[in-house]
Structure formats: structure tokens, C-alpha cells
């Protein structure tokens, strides 16, 4: 192998825990291996929290290794209890299958699924038809309850006082069984994933080593967090989805354009393929000069997720909004019907709600009272304020909420 994927991931800040680090480092330098990462289809789109895993997979593939993208159509019927204080909402088989079908298109922007390069499988194919007694005799006999309860994911749940069902405890067994199946069918020797999956992954590697008497490895990567340890990817509108119907391209671009200075280098390292020398150079500056690194982050990541044309449109809209160049055509726009214009009376509280900048009229009033709302360049000072009758004609008016919320409102 010309490039050691372990060293690439280490340099870029991905690595957290590994079951046999030196053994795996040497293996990745000498052989082309098959590895997998699992994605439970609990929604109809991946979000930015999944992106570190996708980038991990992409770096491994670029170094010559073969990825398996495992869709959890079976495990998601239970749902991972890690990090949750109560039982997750259970989805129907139909919902899970539909969600799984949405993932491949998003993954294909980073992963080459052509013949022999990567495969996608669904653990529904072997988990949904399991015979309970056979599974208990072959798999469950290898798991110690006391050891399972010492896992961090279960300790947190028990400490919360909400209890832990046997139903949820079986998730660890199911995930370990996935690794065993993929090892038997595809020669998969490595499971990778977020660090919150360490206990589940370690048990899978141990199960293969015990039952098959051959090497297997678990390697976790960092979660996407800010410099102070908070999870990234949460916006006022919810998660930062990769589907532009759930999160507009403009909002996606603006999220990265506005990240904290302390997080720019980490985001560039984990979420883009830019060389580390370039990233270090971009992030060597402080204060205003760090803005160029943010522009590069926003455009590069938007281009990776949504394509070059969409990234250019989002960039043009942002430049038009905050500078003297660009094109407002591509910023988020709400076109109102004549009925909506009449019903709203062009009251700012109604318009904020209609374009999604406020969750409700009471929320809109609170925003106005806090001084956070502008119509064009004019601050909205009264909760009773309405726009002039011709405000929505032509290009319309841009409503602003704070520094990050924008929407152009015009007649449809």
C-alpha cells in the first residue's frame, strides 16, 4: 500500500480508540482489507453527524481498502440505546426500508460503489428472519451480562433512572452478530464508527476472535464536536441534514460560514479532503483573516455534499447578502400567494412565521422585542409593525433574524 490509511486518519484527527492499534496500523500498510461502517435508517436522510463516518470510509477507500456500507434495517427495529435516556421511537418496517433507500444516493457523493470498489448491504436480510433459540445458543452464550452492564452506553442509561429493557440490551448482540456475518460472507476484518459505539464494536471484534479464531479489529473515530465539546450540526431549525429538502443549501453553506474560529481547522481536517499543509496555512491567521478559511470550509463542504453548481449558488447568495457582489436569486425565498398576503396583512410577526424564521407568532413577537429582526436594513421595533403594501413586489424584502437567519419574501 502506498498510503497508510491509519496514519492519514491519525494526522487529520479522526482516531479515538482502537482494539489493536499497532497490529492494525501494520495491517493497513501491507494489505487491502474489507471494513464496514453501519448506518441505522432512523430518518429519511443522513445528517452532518454521519459525515465523519462517511469521510472515514472515503479516506479508507482512497487508500485502497474496500468499504461495506451496512444499512441497519434490522438493528433499527430495536434502535441503539447509546446516549438516550429513554426508548427511541420505533419505526415500521416500511418506514425503515424507505429511509434505507434514501441513503445510497447521499453516500455515493463520497463513496465509489462501482463493481469491486464498495458494497452496500442491509442487516434486515439476516436479522429479521433470525430464530430466537438458535441465536441465543450460538451468539448470546458468549456475552456476559455483568460485562455488558459495565459498558458506558448502558451505565449512563441506568444512572438516569429510566431503566433499561432486555429489548434494548439485545442491540449490542445484534451489532456484534452483524460483524460476524460480514466476516464470514465478505472477509470483513474491521468495524469502524463513532466513539459512542466503542462497546458495541469491541464486542463484535471479540466475538469473531472467539468463534472464528482469526483477527478482527474495532476502531472508533471522533464525534463532530465544537472546541468546548458540544455536538455540532444543530440549528434553530433542527439537524443539519444532507438532504436539501430538509435543510436548504443556503442554510447549509451559512452554517459553516459562521462556525466559531476555534472550530475551523478541526472541521476542515475532518470534513474535507484539503491537504493538511493547506489547512494549517489557512488557519494560521486569527480574527478577521480566519474568514477566508471559513469561506473555503463553507464552499468546499457544500460542494462535496450538494455539488459544484449548488455550492456556487449558495456562495453567490451569501456574497449578495453580506457584500456588494453575488446574486440574491439563490437565497432562501418564500413566495406568498395573494390569499397569504391578504390574510397576513403583511404583519411582520405573520411573515416571520410563514417563512420559517419563527416557530409561532409568539416566538416572532419575542424576537422583535429582543431587537433581533430586520426588514431589509431597517430594524423592526414594534410587534405590531406591518410592511408597506408594495414591499413584496419585484425582488421582495429580505427578513433577517439575528446574524444567521435570512429569508426573502415576495409575491408568488
C-alpha positions in Angstrom: 0.0 0.0 0.0 1.4 3.5 -0.9 -0.6 5.3 1.7 -1.3 4.0 5.2 -4.9 4.9 6.0 -4.3 4.6 9.7 -1.7 7.4 9.5 -3.9 9.6 7.3 -6.8 9.3 9.8 -4.4 9.9 12.7 -2.9 13.0 11.1 -6.3 14.5 10.4 -7.6 13.9 13.9 -10.1 11.1 13.3 -8.8 8.4 15.6 -10.1 7.8 19.1 -9.9 4.2 20.2 -8.6 1.0 18.6 -8.7 -2.6 19.8 -5.2 -3.5 18.5 -3.6 -0.2 17.2 -0.1 -1.4 16.3 -1.4 -4.6 14.7 -4.0 -2.7 12.7 -1.5 0.0 11.6 0.8 -2.6 10.2 -2.0 -4.5 8.5 -3.3 -1.3 6.7 0.2 -0.6 5.4 0.6 -4.1 3.8 -2.8 -5.4 2.7 -6.1 -4.3 1.1 -8.7 -5.1 3.7 -12.5 -5.1 3.8 -14.1 -3.0 6.6 -17.6 -1.7 7.4 -19.5 1.1 9.0 -23.1 0.8 10.0 -25.9 3.4 9.5 -29.3 2.8 11.1 -32.0 4.3 8.9 -34.0 6.1 11.6 -34.7 9.1 9.3 -35.0 9.6 5.5 -31.7 11.5 5.3 -28.2 11.3 6.7 -27.2 14.4 8.7 -23.8 16.1 9.3 -23.3 13.9 12.4 -22.9 11.0 10.0 -20.4 12.8 7.9 -17.3 12.0 9.9 -18.1 8.3 9.3 -18.6 8.9 5.6 -15.3 10.7 5.4 -13.6 7.9 7.3 -14.9 5.5 4.7 -13.8 7.7 1.9 -10.2 8.0 3.2 -10.0 4.3 3.7 -11.3 3.7 0.1 -8.8 6.2 -1.3 -6.0 4.3 0.4 -7.1 1.1 -1.4 -9.4 -0.6 1.1 -12.9 -1.9 0.4 -15.8 -0.4 2.3 -19.1 -2.1 3.2 -21.9 0.4 4.0 -24.2 -1.5 6.3 -27.8 -0.3 6.4 -29.4 -1.2 9.7 -32.8 -2.2 8.5 -32.7 -4.9 11.2 -30.9 -3.2 14.1 -33.0 -0.1 13.7 -36.1 -2.1 14.6 -34.6 -2.1 18.1 -32.6 1.2 17.8 -29.4 1.9 19.6 -29.9 3.0 23.3 -26.5 4.8 23.3 -26.8 8.3 24.5 -30.6 8.1 25.0 -32.4 8.4 28.3 -35.5 6.5 27.1 -36.6 4.1 24.5 -36.4 5.5 21.0 -39.5 5.8 18.8 -39.9 2.5 17.0 -40.4 2.8 13.2 -42.4 0.4 11.0 -40.6 -2.0 8.6 -42.0 0.2 5.7 -40.5 3.4 7.2 -37.1 1.7 7.8 -37.0 0.3 4.2 -37.9 3.7 2.7 -35.3 5.5 4.8 -32.6 3.0 3.8 -33.4 3.6 0.2 -32.6 7.3 0.6 -29.1 6.8 1.9 -27.2 5.4 -1.1 -27.5 8.5 -3.2 -26.1 10.7 -0.4 -23.3 8.2 0.3 -22.4 8.0 -3.4 -21.1 11.5 -3.5 -18.1 10.3 -1.4 -18.0 6.5 -1.9 -17.4 4.7 -5.2 -19.9 1.8 -5.3 -18.9 0.6 -8.7 -18.0 -3.1 -9.2 -15.4 -4.3 -6.7 -14.9 -0.9 -5.0 -17.6 -0.9 -2.3 -20.8 -2.7 -1.4 -24.0 -1.8 0.4 -25.8 -4.4 2.4 -28.8 -4.4 4.8 -28.8 -6.3 8.0 -32.5 -6.8 7.7 -31.6 -9.7 5.3 -30.3 -11.8 8.2 -31.7 -10.2 11.4 -35.4 -10.1 10.6 -35.5 -13.8 10.0 -33.4 -14.9 13.0 -34.6 -17.9 15.0 -34.5 -16.8 18.6 -33.3 -20.1 20.2 -30.6 -20.6 17.6 -29.4 -17.1 18.1 -29.3 -17.4 21.9 -27.4 -20.7 21.7 -24.9 -19.6 19.0 -24.3 -15.9 19.9 -25.8 -14.8 23.3 -23.9 -17.5 25.2 -20.7 -15.6 24.5 -21.9 -12.4 26.3 -21.6 -11.7 30.0 -24.4 -9.6 31.4 -22.1 -8.0 34.1 -19.6 -7.0 31.4 -22.4 -5.6 29.2 -23.7 -3.5 32.1 -20.3 -2.0 32.6 -20.4 -0.5 29.1 -20.6 3.2 29.2 -23.7 3.3 27.0 -25.6 1.2 29.5 -24.1 2.7 32.6 -25.4 6.2 31.6 -28.9 4.8 30.9 -29.1 3.0 34.3 -27.8 6.1 36.1 -30.6 8.2 34.6 -33.1 6.1 36.5 -35.2 5.4 33.4 -34.3 1.7 33.3 -33.0 -0.5 30.5 -35.1 -3.1 28.8 -33.8 -6.5 27.6 -35.1 -5.5 24.2 -32.6 -2.6 24.1 -29.7 -4.7 25.6 -30.0 -7.0 22.7 -28.8 -4.3 20.3 -25.2 -5.0 21.3 -25.6 -8.7 20.4 -27.2 -7.8 17.1 -24.4 -5.4 16.2 -21.8 -8.0 17.1 -23.6 -10.6 15.0 -23.5 -8.2 12.0 -19.7 -8.1 12.2 -19.6 -11.9 12.4 -21.9 -12.3 9.4 -19.9 -9.8 7.3 -16.6 -11.5 8.3 -18.0 -14.9 7.2 -19.6 -13.6 3.9 -17.2 -10.9 2.8 -14.0 -11.4 4.8 -14.6 -8.1 6.7 -12.0 -7.7 9.4 -12.6 -4.2 10.7 -15.5 -2.3 12.1 -15.3 1.5 12.2 -17.7 4.1 13.6 -18.2 6.9 16.1 -16.7 6.7 19.5 -20.1 6.3 21.2 -20.1 2.8 19.6 -16.9 1.6 21.2 -18.5 -1.0 23.5 -20.7 -2.4 20.7 -17.8 -2.6 18.3 -15.4 -4.1 20.7 -17.8 -6.9 21.4 -18.1 -7.7 17.7 -14.4 -8.0 17.2 -14.1 -10.2 20.3 -16.9 -12.4 19.1 -15.1 -13.1 15.8 -11.8 -13.8 17.6 -13.6 -16.3 19.9 -15.8 -18.0 17.3 -13.7 -17.9 14.2 -10.3 -17.9 15.8 -9.0 -15.2 13.5 -8.1 -11.5 13.8 -10.8 -8.8 13.8 -10.5 -5.1 14.8 -12.6 -2.3 16.1 -11.6 1.4 15.5 -13.6 4.4 16.6 -13.4 7.9 15.3 -14.1 11.2 16.9 -17.6 12.7 17.1 -18.2 16.0 15.4 -18.0 18.5 18.3 -17.0 22.0 18.9 -13.8 23.0 20.7 -15.7 23.0 24.0 -17.1 19.5 23.5 -20.6 20.3 22.3 -22.1 18.3 19.4 -22.1 20.2 16.1 -24.8 20.3 13.5 -27.7 21.6 15.5 -29.5 24.6 14.1 -32.6 26.6 15.1 -34.5 24.6 12.5 -33.2 21.3 13.7 -30.4 18.9 12.5 -28.1 19.9 9.6 -29.4 17.4 7.1 -27.6 16.4 3.9 -31.0 16.4 2.0 -31.6 19.9 0.6 -35.3 19.5 1.0 -34.8 19.2 4.8 -32.0 21.8 5.1 -31.6 24.3 2.3 -28.2 24.6 0.5 -28.0 28.2 1.6 -28.6 27.3 5.3 -26.1 24.5 5.0 -23.5 26.9 3.5 -24.2 29.6 6.0 -23.8 27.2 9.0 -20.1 26.5 8.0 -19.5 30.2 7.1 -20.5 31.1 10.7 -18.6 28.4 12.7 -16.6 29.5 15.6 -13.0 30.5 14.9 -11.8 27.7 17.2 -13.6 25.1 15.2 -12.5 25.9 11.6 -9.3 23.9 11.5 -10.9 20.8 13.0 -13.8 21.0 10.6 -11.5 21.4 7.6 -9.5 18.4 8.7 -12.4 16.1 9.4 -14.9 17.2 6.7 -12.8 18.0 3.6 -10.0 16.4 1.6 -7.9 19.5 1.5 -4.2 18.7 2.3 -3.2 19.3 5.8 -0.5 21.8 4.8 -3.1 23.9 3.1 -5.4 23.7 6.1 -2.6 24.7 8.5 -1.8 27.6 6.3 -5.5 28.8 6.1 -5.9 28.5 9.8 -2.7 30.2 10.8 -4.5 33.5 10.9 -6.7 34.9 13.7 -9.5 37.4 13.9 -10.8 38.8 10.5 -8.2 36.8 8.4 -9.7 33.5 9.6 -12.8 34.4 7.5 -11.0 33.1 4.3 -10.7 29.7 5.9 -14.4 29.8 6.8 -15.2 30.7 3.2 -13.1 27.7 2.0 -14.8 25.4 4.5 -18.3 26.5 3.6 -17.8 26.2 -0.2 -15.8 23.0 -0.1 -18.1 21.1 2.2 -21.2 22.4 0.4 -19.7 21.3 -2.9 -19.0 17.8 -1.5 -22.5 17.4 -0.3 -24.6 19.2 -2.9 -22.3 19.6 -5.9 -20.5 22.4 -7.5 -23.4 24.3 -9.0 -25.4 24.4 -5.8 -22.3 25.5 -3.9 -21.8 28.4 -6.3 -25.4 29.5 -5.9 -25.2 29.4 -2.1 -21.9 31.4 -2.2 -23.4 33.9 -4.6 -26.4 34.4 -2.4 -24.2 34.9 0.7 -22.0 37.4 -1.1 -25.0 39.4 -2.3 -26.5 39.4 1.2 -23.3 40.4 3.0 -21.3 42.2 0.3 -21.7 44.1 -2.9 -21.4 41.2 -5.3 -23.3 38.0 -5.8 -26.9 37.0 -6.7 -29.9 37.1 -4.3 -31.8 34.7 -6.6 -30.3 31.7 -4.8 -31.0 32.7 -1.2 -34.0 31.1 0.7 -37.2 32.6 -0.7 -40.8 32.4 0.4 -43.3 33.4 -2.3 -46.7 34.3 -0.9 -49.9 33.7 -2.6 -52.4 36.6 -2.8 -54.5 34.8 -0.2 -51.5 34.6 2.2 -50.7 38.3 1.5 -54.3 39.3 2.4 -54.5 37.0 5.4 -51.2 38.2 6.9 -51.9 41.8 6.3 -48.0 42.0 5.8 -47.6 41.9 9.6 -44.0 41.1 10.3 -45.0 38.6 13.0 -47.0 36.7 10.4 -44.3 36.9 7.8 -41.6 35.6 10.1 -43.8 32.6 10.8 -44.7 32.0 7.2 -41.1 32.0 6.1 -39.9 29.7 8.9 -37.8 32.3 10.8 -40.1 32.0 13.8 -41.8 28.9 15.2 -45.0 30.8 16.1 -46.4 34.3 16.3 -45.5 34.4 20.0 -41.9 33.4 19.1 -42.0 36.2 16.4 -43.1 38.8 18.9 -40.3 37.7 21.3 -37.7 38.0 18.5 -38.9 41.5 17.6 -38.9 42.6 21.3 -35.3 41.4 21.6 -34.3 43.6 18.7 -33.2 40.7 16.5 -35.5 41.3 13.5 -34.8 43.5 10.4 -36.8 44.1 7.2 -34.1 45.0 4.7 -31.7 47.3 6.6 -34.5 48.6 8.9 -34.9 47.2 12.4 -38.4 46.1 13.3 -39.1 47.9 16.5 -42.8 47.1 17.2 -44.6 43.7 17.3 -47.5 45.5 15.6 -45.4 46.6 12.6 -46.5 45.8 9.1 -44.7 46.2 5.8 -45.8 48.7 3.1 -48.3 47.3 0.5 -45.7 47.3 -2.2 -42.9 45.7 -0.1 -43.3 42.3 -1.7 -43.3 43.5 -5.3 -40.4 42.8 -7.6 -37.4 41.4 -5.7 -39.4 41.5 -2.4 -37.9 42.2 1.0 -35.3 40.3 3.0 -36.3 39.5 6.5 -33.4 38.9 8.9 -33.3 37.2 12.3 -30.1 37.8 14.1 -26.9 37.2 12.2 -27.8 33.8 10.8 -31.5 33.7 9.8 -32.5 35.1 6.4 -35.4 34.7 4.1 -36.5 36.8 1.1 -40.3 37.3 1.0 -42.1 38.3 -2.2 -45.3 37.8 -4.1 -45.7 34.5 -5.9 
